[in-house]
Amino acid sequence: MDKKIDTPAEVETVTVTMSRPVAEAVQAACEMYLRLHMGQFNDLAEDLCMAKHYADMDAKRFKNAEDEKEDFYRALENRNMMQDDMDRAYQMFACHPLIEDGMRIPYRAEQVWLGIRHALAWHDKPEGDWTNVSFDKPLNRSDQPQPTVKLTTTADHESKRDEKKAKGGRTKK
């Protein structure tokens, strides 16, 4: 009699379908995760401390230019203090294991970030741009193969819908 195995099979690949805004958020999150492990806090402090100021600007919440300027300088001051404090805390408290041990997962996240960045860059500018690093083939520092990023345009979806109609299939609108 065979024993029942309670453990699930090993997952070989994972496919995730997402919209472009979600892909851009995943790209930013993966980049930020890698940078945090590398002690590069400038972008994080910028995002956290300046976000409200930029949102208030976009929503035109300032009564006059003086209020906007005052808020901007306050946000800059907060950002600068946060950068200094985060750098100091990282130097004092972060444990620095061997790169192959401590950076295994951040380098996997980097592969996702670079793969999405590369695919979107070539989609947006098919002729390329040799001065923009986004067009370079992603460097794989991970212990895993480079992820595959496939972009689907609205035109791709419309042609599939048209093919289904021609065959008499149902389509969603």
KOLGUKE-969429 format. One record per residue: residue number from 1; residue in three letters; x, z, y of N, C-alpha, C in turn. Coordinates in steps of 0.1 Angstrom, whole numbers, always signed. Layout:
volo nudo n_east n_up n_north ca_east ca_up ca_north c_east c_up c_north
NUM ala X Z Y X Z Y X Z Y
...
This chain:
volo nudo n_east n_up n_north ca_east ca_up ca_north c_east c_up c_north
1 met +8 +0 -12 +0 +0 +0 +9 +0 +12
2 asp +6 -9 +22 +13 -10 +34 +9 +2 +44
3 lys +20 +7 +50 +17 +17 +61 +13 +10 +74
4 lys +3 +17 +80 -1 +11 +93 +9 +15 +104
5 ile +13 +5 +112 +23 +8 +122 +15 +10 +135
6 asp +18 +22 +141 +11 +26 +154 +18 +21 +166
7 thr +30 +15 +165 +36 +11 +178 +33 -4 +180
8 pro +31 -7 +193 +27 -21 +196 +40 -30 +194
9 ala +37 -43 +193 +48 -52 +192 +56 -53 +205
10 glu +68 -56 +204 +77 -58 +216 +72 -69 +225
11 val +70 -67 +238 +66 -77 +247 +78 -86 +250
12 glu +76 -99 +247 +87 -109 +250 +87 -114 +264
13 thr +76 -118 +269 +75 -123 +283 +62 -117 +289
14 val +62 -117 +302 +50 -112 +310 +47 -123 +320
15 thr +35 -128 +321 +31 -138 +331 +21 -131 +341
16 val +24 -132 +353 +16 -126 +364 +12 -138 +373
17 thr -1 -139 +376 -5 -149 +386 -10 -142 +398
18 met -5 -146 +410 -8 -139 +422 -9 -149 +434
19 ser -15 -145 +444 -16 -153 +456 -2 -153 +464
20 arg +0 -162 +473 +12 -162 +480 +14 -149 +488
21 pro +4 -144 +495 +6 -131 +502 +11 -120 +493
22 val +5 -119 +481 +9 -109 +471 +24 -112 +467
23 ala +27 -124 +464 +40 -128 +460 +50 -124 +471
24 glu +47 -126 +483 +56 -122 +494 +57 -107 +495
25 ala +47 -100 +492 +48 -85 +492 +56 -80 +480
26 val +55 -86 +468 +63 -83 +457 +78 -86 +460
27 gln +80 -97 +466 +94 -101 +470 +100 -91 +479
28 ala +92 -87 +489 +97 -77 +499 +100 -63 +492
29 ala +91 -59 +483 +92 -47 +476 +105 -47 +467
30 cys +107 -58 +460 +119 -59 +451 +132 -58 +459
31 glu +132 -65 +470 +143 -65 +479 +146 -51 +484
32 met +135 -44 +489 +137 -31 +494 +142 -21 +484
33 tyr +137 -22 +471 +141 -14 +460 +156 -15 +458
34 leu +161 -28 +458 +175 -30 +456 +183 -24 +467
35 arg +178 -26 +479 +186 -21 +491 +186 -6 +491
36 leu +175 +0 +487 +176 +15 +487 +187 +20 +477
37 his +188 +14 +466 +198 +18 +456 +212 +15 +461
38 met +213 +5 +470 +226 +2 +476 +229 +10 +489
39 gly +220 +18 +493 +222 +26 +505 +221 +18 +518
40 gln +213 +7 +517 +211 -2 +529 +197 +2 +534
41 phe +196 +11 +544 +183 +16 +549 +178 +10 +562
42 asn +186 +1 +568 +182 -4 +581 +168 -11 +581
43 asp +166 -20 +571 +153 -27 +570 +142 -17 +568
44 leu +144 -7 +559 +133 +2 +556 +129 +10 +569
45 ala +140 +15 +576 +137 +23 +588 +130 +14 +599
46 glu +134 +1 +600 +128 -8 +609 +113 -10 +605
47 asp +110 -12 +593 +96 -14 +588 +88 -2 +591
48 leu +93 +10 +588 +85 +22 +589 +83 +26 +603
49 cys +93 +25 +612 +92 +30 +625 +87 +20 +635
50 met +88 +7 +632 +83 -3 +642 +70 -9 +639
51 ala +65 -6 +627 +52 -12 +622 +40 -9 +632
52 lys +39 +3 +636 +28 +7 +644 +29 +0 +658
53 his +41 +0 +663 +43 -7 +676 +39 -22 +676
54 tyr +43 -29 +665 +40 -43 +664 +25 -45 +661
55 ala +19 -36 +654 +4 -37 +651 -3 -35 +664
56 asp +1 -25 +672 -6 -22 +685 -4 -34 +694
57 met +8 -40 +694 +10 -52 +702 +0 -64 +698
58 asp +0 -66 +685 -9 -77 +680 -24 -74 +684
59 ala -28 -62 +683 -42 -58 +686 -44 -56 +701
60 lys -34 -58 +709 -35 -56 +724 -40 -43 +728
61 arg -34 -32 +722 -39 -19 +725 -32 -12 +737
62 phe -22 -18 +742 -15 -12 +754 -23 -16 +766
63 lys -24 -6 +775 -31 -8 +788 -23 -16 +798
64 asn -10 -15 +797 -2 -22 +806 +12 -24 +800
65 ala +21 -31 +807 +34 -34 +802 +43 -22 +801
66 glu +40 -12 +810 +48 +0 +810 +46 +8 +798
67 asp +33 +9 +794 +29 +17 +781 +36 +10 +769
68 glu +35 -3 +769 +41 -11 +758 +56 -8 +757
69 lys +63 -9 +769 +77 -7 +769 +81 +8 +765
70 glu +73 +17 +770 +76 +31 +766 +74 +34 +751
71 asp +64 +28 +745 +61 +29 +731 +73 +22 +723
72 phe +77 +11 +728 +88 +3 +721 +101 +11 +721
73 tyr +104 +17 +732 +117 +25 +732 +115 +38 +724
74 arg +104 +44 +723 +101 +55 +714 +103 +51 +699
75 ala +97 +40 +696 +98 +35 +682 +113 +32 +679
76 leu +120 +26 +688 +135 +23 +686 +142 +36 +684
77 glu +140 +46 +692 +147 +59 +691 +144 +65 +677
78 asn +131 +65 +673 +128 +70 +659 +135 +62 +648
79 arg +135 +49 +650 +142 +40 +640 +156 +44 +639
80 asn +163 +45 +650 +177 +48 +650 +180 +62 +644
81 met +172 +72 +647 +174 +85 +641 +172 +85 +626
82 met +161 +77 +622 +158 +76 +608 +170 +70 +600
83 gln +176 +59 +606 +187 +52 +600 +199 +61 +598
84 asp +202 +69 +609 +213 +78 +608 +211 +89 +598
85 asp +199 +95 +598 +196 +106 +588 +195 +101 +574
86 met +190 +89 +572 +190 +84 +558 +204 +81 +553
87 asp +212 +75 +562 +226 +72 +558 +233 +85 +554
88 arg +231 +95 +563 +238 +108 +560 +233 +115 +547
89 ala +220 +114 +545 +214 +120 +533 +219 +112 +520
90 tyr +220 +99 +521 +225 +91 +510 +239 +95 +506
91 gln +247 +96 +517 +261 +99 +514 +263 +113 +508
92 met +254 +123 +512 +255 +136 +507 +249 +138 +493
93 phe +238 +132 +490 +230 +135 +479 +229 +125 +468
94 ala +232 +112 +471 +230 +102 +460 +241 +103 +450
95 cys +237 +102 +438 +247 +101 +427 +250 +87 +425
96 his +263 +84 +423 +267 +70 +421 +272 +67 +407
97 pro +263 +64 +398 +267 +61 +385 +275 +47 +384
98 leu +280 +44 +373 +286 +31 +371 +276 +20 +374
99 ile +280 +9 +380 +271 -1 +384 +263 -6 +372
100 glu +269 -8 +361 +261 -13 +349 +251 -3 +344
101 asp +252 +10 +347 +242 +20 +344 +232 +21 +355
102 gly +236 +24 +367 +227 +27 +378 +220 +16 +384
103 met +226 +4 +383 +220 -8 +389 +212 -17 +380
104 arg +211 -13 +368 +204 -22 +358 +190 -26 +363
105 ile +182 -16 +366 +168 -19 +370 +167 -25 +384
106 pro +175 -20 +394 +175 -27 +407 +179 -42 +406
107 tyr +189 -45 +398 +193 -59 +396 +182 -67 +390
108 arg +174 -61 +381 +163 -69 +376 +152 -71 +387
109 ala +150 -62 +395 +141 -64 +407 +147 -75 +416
110 glu +160 -75 +418 +166 -85 +426 +163 -99 +421
111 gln +163 -100 +407 +160 -113 +401 +146 -118 +405
112 val +136 -109 +406 +123 -113 +410 +123 -117 +424
113 trp +129 -109 +433 +130 -112 +447 +136 -125 +450
114 leu +148 -128 +444 +155 -141 +446 +147 -153 +440
115 gly +141 -151 +429 +133 -162 +423 +122 -166 +431
116 ile +114 -156 +436 +103 -159 +445 +108 -165 +458
117 arg +118 -159 +464 +123 -165 +477 +128 -179 +475
118 his +135 -182 +464 +140 -195 +462 +129 -206 +460
119 ala +119 -202 +452 +107 -211 +449 +99 -214 +462
120 leu +97 -203 +470 +89 -205 +482 +97 -213 +493
121 ala +110 -211 +493 +118 -219 +503 +118 -234 +500
122 trp +119 -238 +487 +119 -252 +484 +105 -258 +485
123 his +95 -249 +483 +81 -254 +485 +78 -257 +499
124 asp +83 -248 +508 +80 -249 +522 +88 -260 +529
125 lys +100 -263 +523 +109 -272 +530 +116 -280 +518
126 pro +109 -290 +513 +114 -297 +501 +128 -304 +503
127 glu +131 -307 +516 +144 -314 +518 +155 -304 +518
128 gly +152 -291 +517 +163 -281 +516 +169 -278 +530
129 asp +179 -269 +529 +186 -265 +541 +199 -258 +537
130 trp +210 -265 +538 +222 -259 +533 +227 -247 +541
131 thr +221 -245 +553 +226 -233 +561 +217 -221 +558
132 asn +207 -222 +549 +198 -211 +546 +200 -206 +531
133 val +204 -193 +530 +207 -188 +517 +195 -188 +507
134 ser +183 -189 +512 +171 -189 +504 +171 -201 +495
135 phe +178 -212 +498 +178 -224 +490 +189 -224 +479
136 asp +198 -214 +480 +209 -213 +470 +202 -209 +457
137 lys +208 -214 +446 +203 -210 +432 +205 -195 +431
138 pro +195 -187 +427 +197 -173 +426 +209 -169 +417
139 leu +217 -160 +422 +228 -154 +414 +222 -143 +405
140 asn +225 -144 +392 +219 -134 +383 +229 -123 +380
141 arg +227 -112 +385 +236 -100 +382 +229 -91 +372
142 ser +217 -95 +367 +209 -87 +358 +214 -89 +344
143 asp +209 -80 +335 +211 -81 +321 +200 -90 +314
144 gln +191 -95 +323 +180 -103 +318 +180 -117 +323
145 pro +174 -127 +316 +174 -140 +321 +166 -141 +334
146 gln +170 -151 +342 +163 -154 +355 +149 -156 +353
147 pro +140 -149 +360 +125 -152 +359 +122 -166 +363
148 thr +111 -171 +357 +106 -184 +361 +95 -182 +371
149 val +96 -189 +382 +85 -188 +392 +79 -202 +393
150 lys +66 -203 +391 +59 -216 +391 +49 -215 +403
151 leu +49 -224 +412 +40 -224 +423 +29 -234 +420
152 thr +16 -230 +423 +5 -239 +421 -2 -240 +435
153 thr -4 -252 +439 -10 -255 +452 -25 -257 +451
154 thr -32 -256 +462 -46 -259 +462 -49 -273 +457
155 ala -40 -282 +459 -42 -296 +455 -42 -296 +439
156 asp -33 -288 +433 -32 -287 +419 -46 -283 +413
157 his -51 -272 +419 -64 -267 +415 -75 -277 +416
158 glu -75 -285 +427 -86 -295 +430 -85 -306 +420
159 ser -73 -310 +416 -72 -321 +406 -77 -317 +393
160 lys -74 -304 +389 -79 -299 +376 -94 -298 +376
161 arg -100 -294 +387 -114 -294 +389 -120 -308 +387
162 asp -114 -317 +394 -119 -331 +393 -118 -337 +379
163 glu -107 -333 +372 -106 -337 +358 -117 -332 +349
164 lys -120 -319 +351 -131 -312 +344 -144 -319 +346
165 lys -147 -322 +359 -159 -329 +363 -160 -342 +356
166 ala -149 -350 +355 -149 -363 +349 -152 -362 +334
167 lys -148 -351 +328 -150 -349 +314 -164 -343 +311
168 gly -171 -339 +322 -184 -333 +320 -184 -318 +318
169 gly -172 -312 +321 -171 -297 +320 -177 -290 +331
170 arg -178 -277 +330 -183 -268 +340 -172 -265 +350
171 thr -175 -264 +363 -165 -260 +373 -171 -248 +381
172 lys -162 -240 +386 -166 -229 +395 -163 -234 +409
173 lys -171 -229 +418 -169 -231 +432 -168 -218 +440
